[in-house]
């Protein structure tokens, strides 16, 4: 078989089928399937996760705090405005997580970000929210 | 003036001071300065004010204004926030002036609601209105004042806008009739506690009974302390039982339930009075802000900042200015004139020696302090002032967090550490902005051990630069290693959990020249008051020891340590002796020895490392005792001094072994 061949062949019966690892056609189909999935995700637009998982530049809505979160820490964050039903925009995650809320920028350690439960929204929806 | 006629009205009903309260970095100290005409240190980072500042209101000397450390919310989170809590509970107040950030109304109101519940006349100054406008935030202040039933005054304190209106509002202040309804279980408990207060005849509570009860239910440590001072042990236990039983009615902690009720109320107000156009986060300042905390560009910018600092303090301050002052002005003009004058006017040789001899008050004490140290501290405080006002320091806290994490701290420790490069005593006071006792203790230890103040840094750099660049590298390498190893060890030995970083990043701003100058002058004044008496005491001590022959005896007695262990000439004992007063004084003594050619390069490095690891100065030891306890201060002295000699001796052996600078 030459290098461009995408087929695999059974040595016993001679049956031939497309090799999914080599076939450009299969890879193209996979790409479109992934695109469809992400479009579906974007249309629903919502995904519950933690602030640490929100990619830089994206917005998320605070929905709560982890149960392990110390109450005084939570009260402190709430006093800063990190309260349920509010939007935050993640600026970066390294070296620390930086978020924007209202007209305030807060730097917090990734462990704190992991304790803040949020609902991710698509960038399209974030733009609409703006 | 309307303000002048209006203000005394308040006196008829209440006596006491006016407390300036608000979140960190919202301009309380600027307003304090404008309203009292008194100088206070102002900077663009949260936690600048760590102690109370008091001043009389301009034109009203009988009315005192108290500037308090910033507080995020009650119950307070750190020691400096507790200072504000204590003002509200222990100080007789005629009014509270809350300073809030106009562009972050939601956060501001979270504190306003708590203050309004206290029942003390309250005025809200919504500051930084200019920034709010730039960010596209417009506010309906009339509606806001109606909702809260308190005067709301827009101000831009830095430009003196709104100050007259503020004074008038303070004059007409009356206790707000603000009442927020909480869940029924909490309302019942509050009513019970208030009935108990009334039964105990606690008439003279500084704030309303209702607010006191809510603070108690939220677990506020300052309120607990206040109640311990004012009610019986049995009553306190009954309150404790009440709080515990109330907690069983909720899954969430009581403090969160109470706070959530307030936040829900605030949300309604905010949606009615705030209109945002979304101009938000654009411009050069925002881009630069991102770069300063960028994982790669952030370090490049830091390197640039450090280089600029080195150039201004090291090259210009310690090199050019010290050269001009020490060699030219003092060495050729002032000192020869004073020595000649004293010799002519005072016929007693003992007094001549005391004033202008080898260890004379002028020739040693004043010349060291004014010609060698002052230019270095001046240039450092000027550059530190610029850094503070720009808002760079909190970004440095974010950038360096990982490094501090390794030694059991968080990035917030960078603020006292950098200030420690200016003055360790001031920096020890600043550790109050750290959240836990453990962190404060750790930072105080590291400051006392391995952070050289600008005066010492300047002298050390001056000496080491004269040896070689390798000498500078060895010295800074050893100090850095000690900082990391001791920090790592102490973090593992001192019990307690590390606090995670949570810091507000204020907007980057252009430093205002007048503000930088004012605070540099204030710091220099503070420094001179601290340094000159110690330098003079040191000079007198050395003079007396020399005259009585004790110095010679000490030099002989110190020989095994100086010569045997550190490998230094015996005369170095004298420098280490004054190093107990101030380590830069000791370093200056070694500087003189080096300039006389008494030290080899290896001896210079060993001496500098040892003296840098000494206790910074007597004033800093007293500050440690004040901030922590005399026991802690004594323990630190007993650990640090033998440790400094141990590291110096080990370095001496290592350098001898490799044959460097022998």
Interface residues (C-beta under 8 A of the other chain):
Chain A: X71 X72 X73 X74 X75 X76 X77 X78 X79 X80 X81 X83 X91 X92 X94 X95 X96 X98 X100 X102 X103 X104 X105 X106 X107 X108 X109 X111 X112 X130
Chain B: X72 X73 X75 X77 X101 X103 X104 X105 X106 X107 X110 X111 X131 X132 X135 X137 X252 X253 X255 X256 X259 X260 X263 X278 X280 X281 X289 X290 X293 X294 X295 X298 X394 X395 X397 X398 X399 X401 X402 X410 X411 X500 X501 X502 X503 X504 X505
